[in-house]
Amino acid sequence: MDLDDILIALADDTRRSILKRLASGDARVTEVAEPFAISLNSVSKHIRILERAGLVSRRIEGRDHFLSLERKPFDELTHWMLETRAFWTRRLDALEAALHAEDAIEAAKKPPTPPKRRKK
């Protein structure tokens, strides 16, 4: 998995829209390009970025090019995100515990404050 390619591919709204369309099933390149107000050539460039990231595969039947969503890179990306989240959660929890311990040490060093007297 090339995480950089996947994240670059997902960074663009047009490419995310293409992926959303392909999530409902395979489609011809021309069908994928249809809703966009850009040229077929521009859509093809977006598709090539998605293919390079492994998010989309192409099948050619005669003159028709069919696109399919590839789920494996999404699974790998999700796995990486969960591992990264767990790593930082542990690190931040350890930092929080260290700060609480430091606060407790500082509080123990201070002399106790005498109770306030009540007015009679």
C-alpha positions as CSV (number, residue, x, y, z in Angstrom):
1,M,0.0,0.0,0.0
2,D,1.3,3.4,-0.9
3,L,-0.4,5.6,1.7
4,D,0.7,8.8,0.0
5,D,-1.0,7.9,-3.3
6,I,-4.2,6.9,-1.5
7,L,-4.4,10.0,0.6
8,I,-3.6,12.2,-2.5
9,A,-6.4,10.4,-4.4
10,L,-8.9,10.9,-1.5
11,A,-8.0,14.6,-1.1
12,D,-10.0,15.7,-4.2
13,D,-13.8,16.1,-4.1
14,T,-14.1,15.0,-7.8
15,R,-12.2,11.7,-7.0
16,R,-14.3,11.1,-3.9
17,S,-17.4,11.6,-6.0
18,I,-16.2,9.0,-8.5
19,L,-15.5,6.5,-5.7
20,K,-18.9,7.2,-4.3
21,R,-20.5,6.4,-7.6
22,L,-18.4,3.2,-8.0
23,A,-19.5,2.1,-4.5
24,S,-22.9,1.3,-6.0
25,G,-21.4,-0.8,-8.8
26,D,-19.2,-1.0,-11.8
27,A,-19.6,1.7,-14.5
28,R,-18.3,2.8,-17.9
29,V,-15.9,5.7,-17.8
30,T,-18.4,7.7,-19.8
31,E,-21.1,7.0,-17.2
32,V,-18.7,8.1,-14.4
33,A,-17.8,11.3,-16.3
34,E,-21.4,12.2,-17.1
35,P,-22.4,14.2,-14.0
36,F,-19.2,16.4,-14.0
37,A,-19.0,19.8,-15.7
38,I,-15.5,19.0,-16.8
39,S,-14.1,17.3,-19.9
40,L,-13.8,13.6,-20.3
41,N,-10.0,14.1,-20.5
42,S,-10.1,15.8,-17.1
43,V,-12.2,13.0,-15.6
44,S,-9.8,10.4,-17.1
45,K,-6.9,12.2,-15.3
46,H,-8.8,11.8,-12.0
47,I,-9.4,8.1,-12.8
48,R,-5.7,7.5,-13.5
49,I,-4.9,8.9,-10.0
50,L,-7.4,6.6,-8.5
51,E,-6.0,3.7,-10.4
52,R,-2.4,4.6,-9.4
53,A,-3.6,4.5,-5.7
54,G,-5.2,1.1,-6.3
55,L,-8.7,2.4,-5.4
56,V,-10.1,1.7,-8.9
57,S,-9.5,-1.0,-11.5
58,R,-10.3,-0.9,-15.2
59,R,-11.6,-3.7,-17.3
60,I,-11.7,-3.3,-21.1
61,E,-14.4,-5.0,-23.2
62,G,-14.1,-4.0,-26.8
63,R,-14.3,-0.2,-26.9
64,D,-15.9,0.1,-23.4
65,H,-13.8,0.7,-20.3
66,F,-15.5,-0.4,-17.1
67,L,-14.3,0.9,-13.7
68,S,-14.6,-1.0,-10.4
69,L,-14.0,0.0,-6.9
70,E,-11.2,-1.9,-5.1
71,R,-11.9,-2.3,-1.4
72,K,-8.6,-3.6,-0.2
73,P,-6.8,-0.2,-0.1
74,F,-9.7,1.1,2.0
75,D,-9.3,-1.8,4.4
76,E,-5.5,-1.1,4.6
77,L,-6.1,2.6,5.1
78,T,-8.6,1.9,7.9
79,H,-6.1,-0.5,9.5
80,W,-3.4,2.2,9.4
81,M,-5.7,4.8,10.8
82,L,-6.8,2.6,13.7
83,E,-3.2,1.7,14.5
84,T,-2.2,5.4,14.4
85,R,-5.1,6.3,16.5
86,A,-4.3,3.7,19.1
87,F,-0.6,4.8,19.2
88,W,-1.5,8.4,19.8
89,T,-4.2,7.6,22.3
90,R,-1.6,5.6,24.3
91,R,0.9,8.5,24.0
92,L,-1.6,11.1,25.0
93,D,-2.9,9.0,27.9
94,A,0.7,8.6,29.2
95,L,1.3,12.4,28.9
96,E,-2.0,13.1,30.8
97,A,-0.9,10.7,33.5
98,A,2.5,12.3,33.8
99,L,1.0,15.8,34.0
100,H,-1.4,14.6,36.7
101,A,1.4,13.1,38.6
102,E,3.5,16.3,38.3
103,D,0.5,18.3,39.5
104,A,0.1,16.0,42.5
105,I,3.8,16.3,43.4
106,E,3.6,20.1,43.2
107,A,0.4,20.1,45.3
108,A,2.1,18.0,48.0
109,K,5.0,20.4,48.2
110,K,2.8,23.4,49.1
111,P,2.0,23.9,52.7
112,P,-1.6,23.3,53.6
113,T,-3.7,26.4,53.7
114,P,-5.3,27.1,57.1
115,P,-9.1,26.9,57.2
116,K,-10.9,30.2,57.0
117,R,-12.3,31.5,60.3
118,R,-16.0,32.0,60.5
119,K,-17.2,35.4,61.6
120,K,-19.3,35.4,64.7
